[in-house]
Amino acid sequence: DLNGLKLVNDTYGHAVGDEMLKSVAAVLKKLCRKEEVIARWGGDEFVILLPQTGAKEAEAICRRVKSSCQEVYVEDVPVSLSLGYACKGSMDKDLSKKIREAENYMYKQKLIESRSSKSGVLDTLLKSLGEKSQETEMHIRRMQKVSRQIAEKMDLSDTELGRLELLVRLHDIGKINISGDILSKEGSLTKEEWEIIKEHPEIGYRIARATEEFSHVAEDILAHHERWDGSGYPRGLKREKISLLARIVAIVDAYDVMSKGRPYKEPMSQEEIVAELKRCAGTQFDPELVEIFLSVLEE
């Protein structure tokens, strides 16, 4: 079973997902003998029938397949498989039962490996995003530090704090499919370029929904560019209809951009930032959160 195919499809598109499936097929064909049967079994599953093969040999083949896949990348994303096997010791045993046995073993392996493989895909996505835009590791760390201070000031639970830190890490993951030329453009964006940029909350939402470990922040990712007065995007949500964590991230992200600048924008002084936050309270930002944030800045 190919790990993370849905995540790749939702991030890079189905053409890249297809390339990943072809890469797996190529690995399997390279490692198998002519008399062995390789088949695509389902969306992201393959089956190999190995005549005259015992358990030890089947296990060795599984190890070789996993080892070969570690060297295969599609769009900088590592190819990862979960494998299981079962042996049919005599002709009278039911083949379909053996396939189910192999499948059950494979799913047990997938439960163990899936979290780390998806984390590997996510790390690759974040690295790629950092290489073509301002969404660097330092930007994320600064945002996490400030958002943690706000959360502590508000007495948010450890669970909410954990969600907030994950949201900060993933909030702009939807920009992964946007050209680096647009993300790093020094001048003003054209109308068409701006429409492309505005798609990133929805792309990020789909990426998070595709991954069980991140699905609980998908709605927050979708809402992090909504505005308090309802003039934001993509859904035009107003006030408390925007999730609390998305409202916090909106302020923290704006603060980091203002304080560190962008290729097209000089950094602002602390006094200018405070004045801008006060000006946007009640329109762009939740006014109560602005007050809390300003008290954190004073401290």
Sequence and secondary structure as in RCSB ss.txt:
>XXXX:A:sequence
DLNGLKLVNDTYGHAVGDEMLKSVAAVLKKLCRKEEVIARWGGDEFVILLPQTGAKEAEAICRRVKSSCQEVYVE
DVPVSLSLGYACKGSMDKDLSKKIREAENYMYKQKLIESRSSKSGVLDTLLKSLGEKSQETEMHIRRMQKVSRQI
AEKMDLSDTELGRLELLVRLHDIGKINISGDILSKEGSLTKEEWEIIKEHPEIGYRIARATEEFSHVAEDILAHH
ERWDGSGYPRGLKREKISLLARIVAIVDAYDVMSKGRPYKEPMSQEEIVAELKRCAGTQFDPELVEIFLSVLEE
>XXXX:A:secstr
 BTTHHHHHHHH HHHHHHHHHHHHHHHHHHS TTSEEEE SSS EEEE TT  HHHHHHHHHHHHHHHTT EET
TEE  B        STTS HHHHHHHHHHHHHHHHHHHHHHHHHHHHHHHHHHHHHHSS  HHHHHHHHHHHHHH
HHHTT  HHHHHHHHHHHHHTTGGGGGS HHHHT SS   HHHHHHHTTHHHHHHHHHHTSTTTGGGHHHHHHTT
  TTS  SSS   GGGS HHHHHHHHHHHHHHHHH BTTB    HHHHHHHHHHHBTTTB HHHHHHHHHHHH 
